[in-house]
Amino acid sequence: MELTLVIWYGATSFILGVVLFFPMRKIILAMSVNRLARKEKRDVTAEEMARIKKRVTVIAGLIAVTFAFLYNRFVMFKYFSDLQG
């Protein structure tokens, strides 16, 4: 039973992280591009967009995976605490 919970925790955390990654990346990318365009008072070039997109992908991945594992840990302890021994 314990091994099943560990596998379930890892799999559901990973799936939640992937599901959260794409919308989070879009939101962070839009905020970053708008901030740069407002600061420079011009449109963002393709080179700047590629650099921002690379940085945003890493940031969104870290945030999504961290949130997914912490959230799933909280849910697992709340509903499966009687199985912890």
C-alpha positions in Angstrom: 0.0 0.0 0.0 2.9 2.4 0.8 4.6 1.9 -2.5 1.3 2.5 -4.3 0.9 5.9 -2.5 4.5 6.9 -3.4 3.9 6.1 -7.1 0.5 7.8 -7.0 2.1 10.9 -5.4 4.9 11.1 -7.9 2.6 10.5 -10.9 -0.1 13.0 -9.9 2.4 15.6 -8.9 4.1 15.3 -12.3 0.7 15.5 -14.2 -0.4 18.5 -12.2 2.9 20.2 -12.9 2.6 19.7 -16.6 -1.0 20.9 -16.6 0.0 24.1 -14.7 3.1 24.7 -16.8 1.5 25.8 -20.1 -1.0 28.5 -18.8 1.6 29.7 -16.3 4.2 30.1 -19.1 1.7 32.1 -21.2 0.9 34.4 -18.3 4.5 35.1 -17.3 5.5 35.5 -21.0 2.7 38.1 -21.5 3.7 40.0 -18.4 7.4 40.0 -19.3 6.8 41.1 -22.9 4.4 43.9 -21.9 6.8 45.1 -19.2 9.7 45.2 -21.7 7.6 47.0 -24.4 6.4 49.5 -21.9 9.9 50.1 -20.5 11.5 50.5 -23.9 8.5 52.3 -25.5 8.7 50.1 -28.6 7.7 46.6 -29.8 9.7 43.6 -28.8 12.0 42.2 -31.4 12.2 38.5 -32.4 15.6 38.1 -30.7 14.3 39.6 -27.5 11.2 37.5 -27.6 13.3 34.3 -28.0 15.5 35.3 -25.0 12.4 36.1 -22.9 10.7 32.9 -23.9 13.7 30.8 -22.9 13.9 32.5 -19.5 10.1 32.3 -18.9 10.1 28.5 -19.7 12.6 27.8 -16.9 10.8 30.1 -14.4 7.3 28.6 -15.2 8.7 25.1 -15.0 10.2 25.6 -11.6 7.1 27.3 -10.2 4.7 24.7 -11.7 6.6 21.7 -10.4 7.2 23.2 -7.0 3.6 24.2 -6.5 2.4 20.8 -7.8 4.5 18.8 -5.4 3.7 21.0 -2.4 0.0 21.0 -3.1 -0.1 17.3 -3.7 1.9 16.7 -0.5 -0.7 18.7 1.5 -3.6 16.8 -0.1 -2.0 13.5 0.5 -1.4 14.2 4.2 -4.9 15.6 4.6 -6.7 12.7 3.1 -4.3 9.8 3.6 -2.8 10.6 7.1 -4.4 7.5 8.6 -2.2 5.3 6.3 1.1 7.0 7.5 1.4 4.7 10.5 
